[in-house]
Amino acid sequence: MRTNKFVLEHMKKLEDQFYLTYEQKNGLDVVEEDIADLLNTFEWAMYEGDAMICRNDHHDKENWINRFKMICEDLQVYYKIIYKVDGVYLDLLPEDS
């Protein structure tokens, strides 16, 4: 399976997948906290390379990691899960970018 770099179009697909309204997409209305956290992690990782998924002591750590893996695989985008001392990170930038 070919994987692509995560780009803005993928972010828009995620927003649509979570049925965000125009107001929510533009910061004018509240988004459910879990969805907001997930989208913020993807957006941060898209621009910065990696972003924390959760801390190592998170009560639902494996579920959160699996959510990110499933989304990346569904979108067929490059990703890497990185385990660091302070938490688990999502890396969306391929090494050759």
HUMOVEN-V213386 format. One line per field, one symbol per residue. ss: DSSP state (~ for helix, > for strand, _ for the rest). Layout:
ss->???
This chain:
ss->___>___~~~~~~~~~~____~~~~_______~~~~~~~~~~~~~~~~_>>>>>>_____~~~~~~~~~~~~~~~_>__>>>>___>>>>>______
